[in-house]
Amino acid sequence: MKKAVCLVTACFLSGHVYAHHGVASLGVAGLEGPGSPLETSSSLTLPEGKFLAYLKLDYADFKKYTPQRDDETDKYIFWIYGIGYGIKPYLSVYLFIPYYTKKLEDNSFNSSGFADISFMGVLGFKYDEGFMLIPERESLDDLMDWHFTVYGGFTVPTGDPNIRDKDGNIDPGMSLGFGKPTVTVGATATKQLTEKLTFVADTNYLKFFKYRYADGTEYQFGDEFRFNTAFAYRLITDYKDKLRIDLSLEANFLNLGRDKENGVGLNATGGKILYGLYGFRLYYKTVSTGFGIKIPHWTDLNEESQQQGSEGKENYRLIFTFSALF
Amino acid sequence: MGRLLLFFLTFFYFSSAHQLWIEKGQSGFVLHYGHRKAAEEEKKFIKYSAENIKRIICIKDSSQEILHTEFSYPLTVTQKCDVIQIDFSTGYWTKTVNGTVNTDKSSAKSPIFSWYSYESVIYINRWNKNIPLSDGLYIWSLKNPLKAKVGEKLRLKLFFNGRPVSDVPVAYDGKVLGLTDKDGRINIRVRHKGLQHIEATFRKKVNTKKADYIIYTTTLNFEVR
C-alpha cells in the first residue's frame, strides 16, 4: 500500500505542477490561433508584462479490489494554484502552490494540506525560415509555425514530509512533501496544422532525491519520464460574444521508476501507463476553463496485482483548469 | 485587453466596411469600390465619382508621376506602371443618433462622432524594391511578392508618412490576422492564387470642427500565379 501511494504522489507532483497550459488569449489570437490541451503543455509563452492566474483540480478515484472498507486508496484531490509572468515574449516564469487531500477507504490515514511549492522557467522559440526566439508580436499566420519550448523547474520542500498516522507511523506516500527539492526538465513542440486543428507534444523528466524521514528511513522516489501528445480542435468560435470552445484529445505516456527504501528497490512500485484524456476548453475574453476525464487505457506496472492506489489503477481522473490573463 | 478590444472592433470594421481594390484588365488598371466578396445582401461594385479620386501615382523605374486621367466609371488607368497608387476619399462621415451620414460633424444633427475617410490602394504590377516613400498610410512587401507561392509567407511593413507604424491591424481578404510590431512589420501567408488583398486601417485623432478622426485605410493588391 505504502509503495503504491508513493507512486501516485510522485506523479501528481510532476506533470501537473509543471504543466503550463491554458493561456487564454495572446493579443489577437484569443479566439483563433493554436489551442491548448488540458494536460499536455503547449508551446505558448506568456506575453511580455502579462500575468497568468492559474487553478487546476485533479480528482483521482481509484479501483478497489477488496469488498470490505480497508486501507485501500480511495481518492486523491489535488488543487494547484499558480501564477505566471511573461518577463519577455520568449521567457515566462511560474510559481505553483499545490494543496493536496489524500484519502484511504477506511479513513485510517488521511492527509490534507499545502505541498511543496515549485518554480519553473519556460524559454520559447520557433521556426520561421530559421530558429528564433518568440518575437513580441506574431500574426495568426506566424502562430501556425512550429513553436517550441524548453523548460526547467524545481520544488522547494515546503510541504510536511513526516505526516504520521494515529499509530505514529510515517508513510512517505501520504505525506505532503518530499523533504528534498525535485528537479524537472522538459520540452514541448506545437504546430497549428489548420486554422482549427493544433498538434502538441510534450516530454519531461523528473528527478527525485533521497530523503531521510523522521523515523530514520531513507526513501527515494523513482524518477519519472513523460511523453504526451495532444490534438486540440476548435469547435465553436463566437466573435460577437468573444467565446471559443475547443475539443481536446490527449495520449499521455508515463514511465515510473522503481522507488528505493534504504537503498533497495521496492516491490510493487514503478511501471508504465498510457492514459487517454478527453476534454474541452472554453475561452471567454481573457479567461479560459477546461474540463476533461482521464482514463488509463494501457498499463505495464512492475507488480500489477499489488499496486492498488498507484498511477494506472484509477477508475478515472477528472481534470478541471481555470486560467486568466491580466 | 486594449489590444483585444481593438481586435474585435477591427474585425467588425473589416468585415463590414467597403473595400477599394485595383484589378489589372486588358484595358489597364481598373479601380473598384464595394465588397470584393459580397454577401447576398451586398453589392459587389458601388459606383463612385471623379470627386472621390484624390490622386493617381504611377511608379516606373523608381520615378513617380502624378497622372491626370480623364474620369469615366470605373476608373481605368492605361499607362504602363510598375506600381500604381490611387488615393480615394468618400469624405466626412458622422455617426448620429439616427445612423451614419456622409457629412461632417458641424452639418450633422445629433452627432456622436465624426471622421474623415482617406483611402489608398497600391497595385504591384512589376516588382520594384525601391519604391519612393509616399505620404499617408501604405503597406509594402520586403521581398518580391509576385514570386510568392501559395502557402508562402509575405514579410510586410506598414508606413505612415514614411515611418514604420506599430499596433495597426492588418487584414488579408477582409480577415484581421494581427497587429504590426514596433518596426511596422507583419507576416501574412498567401492562401490562394490570383488577386491578393491586404488592408490596414489607422485612425488619427484630429479634433477639428468637422471631424474627430481621420481614418486612413490602405490596400495592397498584386497577383499570385
HADDOCK unambig.tbl for C-alpha pairs under 7 A between the chains (distance, minus, plus):
assign (segid A and resid 27 and name CA) (segid B and resid 3 and name CA) 6.10 0.50 0.50
assign (segid A and resid 27 and name CA) (segid B and resid 4 and name CA) 5.88 0.50 0.50
assign (segid A and resid 28 and name CA) (segid B and resid 4 and name CA) 5.90 0.50 0.50
assign (segid A and resid 28 and name CA) (segid B and resid 7 and name CA) 5.89 0.50 0.50
assign (segid A and resid 28 and name CA) (segid B and resid 178 and name CA) 5.95 0.50 0.50
assign (segid A and resid 137 and name CA) (segid B and resid 181 and name CA) 5.65 0.50 0.50
assign (segid A and resid 138 and name CA) (segid B and resid 178 and name CA) 6.91 0.50 0.50
assign (segid A and resid 139 and name CA) (segid B and resid 177 and name CA) 5.42 0.50 0.50
assign (segid A and resid 139 and name CA) (segid B and resid 178 and name CA) 4.35 0.50 0.50
assign (segid A and resid 139 and name CA) (segid B and resid 179 and name CA) 6.83 0.50 0.50
assign (segid A and resid 139 and name CA) (segid B and resid 186 and name CA) 6.58 0.50 0.50
assign (segid A and resid 139 and name CA) (segid B and resid 187 and name CA) 6.34 0.50 0.50
assign (segid A and resid 140 and name CA) (segid B and resid 177 and name CA) 5.15 0.50 0.50
assign (segid A and resid 140 and name CA) (segid B and resid 178 and name CA) 6.16 0.50 0.50
assign (segid A and resid 141 and name CA) (segid B and resid 187 and name CA) 6.98 0.50 0.50
assign (segid A and resid 141 and name CA) (segid B and resid 188 and name CA) 5.83 0.50 0.50
assign (segid A and resid 141 and name CA) (segid B and resid 189 and name CA) 6.04 0.50 0.50
assign (segid A and resid 142 and name CA) (segid B and resid 187 and name CA) 6.65 0.50 0.50
